[in-house]
Amino acid sequence: MANPVPDSDRRARAGRLHPDLRRAPLAALPFHWRWALPLWRLAIRAARTSVGPGVEVREHADAGVRVRVYRPLGEASDAALLWLHGGGLIVGAPAMDDGRCGAFARELGLTVVSVDYRLAPEHPFPAALDDAHAAWGWLQGAAAGLGVDPARVAVGGASAGGGLAACLAQRLRDEGDPRPAGQLLLYPMLDDRTAARRELDGAGYLVWHNRSNRAGWSAYLGGAPGAPELPAYAAAARCVDMRGLPPAWIGVGDLDLFWDEGRAYAERLEGAGVAVEVLEVGGAPHGFDMMAPDVPLAHTFAASQTAFLRQRLGIAEAR
């Protein structure tokens, strides 16, 4: 990891929570408690945000993995986004991102395909990535029926889903498959070596701290994170050659555990000649936009994502 931030600087930043987020429910979540996993999974499956008006949602089970497809009811473009939800690789479901995916579909006229990938520890690497790859293949094959141009498809995800999206982009490049038009990475979980840094355990991160991070990576990798070598595509930051990857948008708060690794990944992409747009959000912890989706800070964060997708997918501004 490039230029890790001293713990003293992290603690100083922690006192600078953005005013928009002062009332948001940002306590650290106890995902490191193994016994709590079934409860968290049930709660997340049961809870969902509103898709909002003007969007049709259907589920398909013929992709080799279940996918949740969002399509605008009004004017639509022929572009699409393959989306991967967050949850530390151990919890999560597509419906938890109904609001976000519905907004992409409505505001951009996109078809959004959200992947219900398998979770660790029951299904360790490469299960989740294989599911993402299967969904990409399904979307490419079903493009004509969905009214989608296969060349105008981006990949994206939040947190663990952002890391999976980055790994999928690497795998598609290496296997010679059609390259995504862009990769949209929201506070992505890119580097298992962060979880191995025990000095980060007491740094006071909100929402997702390093003990939870270690639990997620350990479950996914089937062993302790930070090993000298990992299989290809197990962690996006382990990629040796970044050349030829799709243009990327990376958004992360400066109070996020993943701030360092997001910056380092962006620097490596840029060094390899890949176009990168980075949005660092001052005073924002992990997942802030999900915890407080209606505040101005979250609106600005979402608008930057929309602008990136509009540019990468060639979607004209609405009149």
Secondary structure as the mmCIF struct_conf table of DSSP 4:
data_model
#
loop_
_struct_conf.conf_type_id
_struct_conf.id
_struct_conf.beg_label_comp_id
_struct_conf.beg_label_asym_id
_struct_conf.beg_label_seq_id
_struct_conf.end_label_comp_id
_struct_conf.end_label_asym_id
_struct_conf.end_label_seq_id
BEND BEND1 ASN A 3 ASN A 3
HELX_LH_PP_P HELX_LH_PP_P1 PRO A 4 PRO A 6
HELX_RH_AL_P HELX_RH_AL_P1 ASP A 7 ALA A 14
TURN_TY1_P TURN_TY1_P1 GLY A 15 GLY A 15
HELX_RH_3T_P HELX_RH_3T_P1 PRO A 19 LEU A 21
TURN_TY1_P TURN_TY1_P2 ARG A 22 ARG A 23
BEND BEND2 ALA A 24 ALA A 24
HELX_LH_PP_P HELX_LH_PP_P2 ALA A 27 LEU A 29
TURN_TY1_P TURN_TY1_P3 PHE A 31 HIS A 32
HELX_RH_3T_P HELX_RH_3T_P2 ARG A 34 ALA A 36
HELX_RH_AL_P HELX_RH_AL_P2 LEU A 37 ALA A 46
TURN_TY1_P TURN_TY1_P4 PRO A 53 GLY A 54
STRN STRN1 VAL A 55 HIS A 60
BEND BEND3 ALA A 63 VAL A 65
STRN STRN2 VAL A 67 PRO A 72
BEND BEND4 LEU A 73 GLU A 75
BEND BEND5 ASP A 78 ASP A 78
STRN STRN3 ALA A 80 LEU A 84
BEND BEND6 GLY A 87 GLY A 87
TURN_TY1_P TURN_TY1_P5 GLY A 88 ILE A 90
BEND BEND7 VAL A 91 VAL A 91
HELX_RH_3T_P HELX_RH_3T_P3 PRO A 94 ASP A 97
HELX_RH_AL_P HELX_RH_AL_P3 ASP A 98 LEU A 108
STRN STRN4 THR A 111 VAL A 115
TURN_TY1_P TURN_TY1_P6 ALA A 120 GLU A 122
BEND BEND8 HIS A 123 HIS A 123
TURN_TY1_P TURN_TY1_P7 PHE A 125 PRO A 126
HELX_RH_AL_P HELX_RH_AL_P4 ALA A 127 GLY A 141
TURN_TY1_P TURN_TY1_P8 ALA A 142 ALA A 142
HELX_RH_AL_P HELX_RH_AL_P5 ALA A 143 LEU A 146
TURN_TY1_P TURN_TY1_P9 GLY A 147 GLY A 147
TURN_TY1_P TURN_TY1_P10 PRO A 150 ALA A 151
BEND BEND9 ARG A 152 ARG A 152
STRN STRN5 VAL A 153 ALA A 158
TURN_TY1_P TURN_TY1_P11 SER A 159 SER A 159
HELX_RH_AL_P HELX_RH_AL_P6 ALA A 160 GLU A 175
TURN_TY1_P TURN_TY1_P12 GLY A 176 GLY A 176
HELX_LH_PP_P HELX_LH_PP_P3 ASP A 177 PRO A 180
BEND BEND10 ALA A 181 ALA A 181
STRN STRN6 GLN A 183 LEU A 186
BEND BEND11 TYR A 187 TYR A 187
HELX_RH_AL_P HELX_RH_AL_P7 ASP A 192 ALA A 195
TURN_TY1_P TURN_TY1_P13 ALA A 196 ALA A 196
HELX_RH_3T_P HELX_RH_3T_P4 ARG A 198 LEU A 200
TURN_TY1_P TURN_TY1_P14 ASP A 201 GLY A 202
BEND BEND12 ALA A 203 ALA A 203
BEND BEND13 LEU A 206 TRP A 208
HELX_RH_AL_P HELX_RH_AL_P8 ASN A 210 LEU A 221
TURN_TY1_P TURN_TY1_P15 GLY A 222 GLY A 222
BEND BEND14 GLY A 223 GLY A 223
BEND BEND15 PRO A 225 PRO A 225
BEND BEND16 PRO A 228 PRO A 228
TURN_TY1_P TURN_TY1_P16 ALA A 232 TYR A 233
BEND BEND17 ALA A 234 ALA A 235
HELX_RH_3T_P HELX_RH_3T_P5 ALA A 236 ARG A 238
BEND BEND18 VAL A 240 VAL A 240
TURN_TY1_P TURN_TY1_P17 ARG A 243 GLY A 244
HELX_LH_PP_P HELX_LH_PP_P4 LEU A 245 PRO A 247
STRN STRN7 ALA A 248 GLY A 253
TURN_TY1_P TURN_TY1_P18 ASP A 254 LEU A 255
BEND BEND19 ASP A 256 ASP A 256
TURN_TY1_P TURN_TY1_P19 LEU A 257 PHE A 258
HELX_RH_AL_P HELX_RH_AL_P9 TRP A 259 GLY A 271
TURN_TY1_P TURN_TY1_P20 ALA A 272 GLY A 273
STRN STRN8 VAL A 276 VAL A 281
TURN_TY1_P TURN_TY1_P21 GLY A 282 GLY A 283
TURN_TY1_P TURN_TY1_P22 HIS A 286 GLY A 287
HELX_RH_AL_P HELX_RH_AL_P10 PHE A 288 MET A 291
BEND BEND20 ALA A 292 ALA A 292
TURN_TY1_P TURN_TY1_P23 PRO A 293 ASP A 294
BEND BEND21 VAL A 295 VAL A 295
HELX_RH_AL_P HELX_RH_AL_P11 PRO A 296 LEU A 313
TURN_TY1_P TURN_TY1_P24 GLY A 314 GLY A 314
HELX_LH_PP_P HELX_LH_PP_P5 ILE A 315 ALA A 318
#
